[in-house]
Amino acid sequence: MIQVINAILLILYIIDSVVLTILILMQEGKQAGLTGAISGAAETYWGKNKGRSMEGGLVRATKILAVIFIVFSLLLNFKIFS
């Protein structure tokens, strides 16, 4: 039973790492935001509502998956289920 839980955790860990990598690659570079802030583009509609945009959703999902990644890493490293 414990080996099954360990195998499930390992599969979820691999899926999480692949999805996390894809989400990071989908995000825009932060340098575009710096040049926009310098030129005054940060006060546009998209600058104010960035948390509700697709980019804001990607950032939020990346943070959640990163926390899950760390939890899975600790569970697999401490060998609680092996």
C-alpha positions as CSV (number, residue, x, y, z in Angstrom):
1,M,0.0,0.0,0.0
2,I,2.8,2.4,0.9
3,Q,4.6,1.7,-2.4
4,V,1.4,2.6,-4.3
5,I,1.2,5.9,-2.5
6,N,4.9,6.6,-3.3
7,A,4.3,5.7,-7.0
8,I,1.3,8.0,-7.1
9,L,3.3,10.8,-5.5
10,L,6.1,10.3,-8.0
11,I,3.7,10.4,-11.0
12,L,2.0,13.6,-9.6
13,Y,5.5,15.1,-9.0
14,I,6.5,14.5,-12.6
15,I,3.2,15.9,-14.0
16,D,3.6,18.9,-11.7
17,S,7.1,19.6,-12.9
18,V,6.2,19.3,-16.6
19,V,3.2,21.7,-16.2
20,L,5.2,24.1,-14.1
21,T,7.9,24.2,-16.8
22,I,5.2,24.9,-19.5
23,L,3.6,27.7,-17.4
24,I,7.0,29.4,-16.9
25,L,7.8,29.3,-20.6
26,M,4.3,30.7,-21.4
27,Q,4.9,33.8,-19.3
28,E,6.1,37.1,-20.8
29,G,9.5,38.4,-19.9
30,K,9.6,41.0,-17.1
31,Q,11.8,43.3,-19.2
32,A,8.8,44.3,-21.3
33,G,7.1,45.5,-18.1
34,L,10.0,47.6,-17.1
35,T,10.2,49.5,-20.4
36,G,6.4,50.0,-20.3
37,A,6.7,51.4,-16.8
38,I,9.4,53.8,-17.9
39,S,7.3,55.1,-20.8
40,G,4.2,55.4,-18.8
41,A,2.3,52.4,-20.2
42,A,1.9,50.9,-16.7
43,E,-1.2,53.1,-16.2
44,T,-3.1,51.6,-19.0
45,Y,-6.1,49.4,-18.5
46,W,-4.0,46.3,-18.9
47,G,-1.4,47.5,-16.4
48,K,-4.1,48.1,-13.7
49,N,-6.0,44.8,-14.3
50,K,-3.0,42.6,-14.8
51,G,-4.2,40.3,-12.0
52,R,-7.3,39.5,-13.9
53,S,-5.6,39.0,-17.2
54,M,-4.2,35.7,-18.6
55,E,-0.7,36.8,-17.5
56,G,-2.0,37.3,-13.9
57,G,-3.6,33.8,-14.1
58,L,-0.3,32.3,-15.3
59,V,1.6,33.9,-12.4
60,R,-1.0,32.7,-9.9
61,A,-1.0,29.2,-11.3
62,T,2.8,29.1,-11.3
63,K,3.0,30.1,-7.6
64,I,0.5,27.4,-6.7
65,L,2.3,24.7,-8.7
66,A,5.6,25.8,-7.2
67,V,4.3,25.3,-3.7
68,I,2.9,21.8,-4.7
69,F,6.3,21.0,-6.2
70,I,8.1,21.8,-3.0
71,V,5.6,19.8,-0.9
72,F,6.0,16.8,-3.2
73,S,9.8,17.2,-3.1
74,L,9.8,17.1,0.7
75,L,7.4,14.2,0.9
76,L,9.4,12.1,-1.6
77,N,12.8,13.1,0.0
78,F,11.8,12.4,3.6
79,K,10.5,9.0,2.4
80,I,7.4,9.1,4.6
81,F,5.6,6.8,2.3
82,S,8.3,4.3,1.5
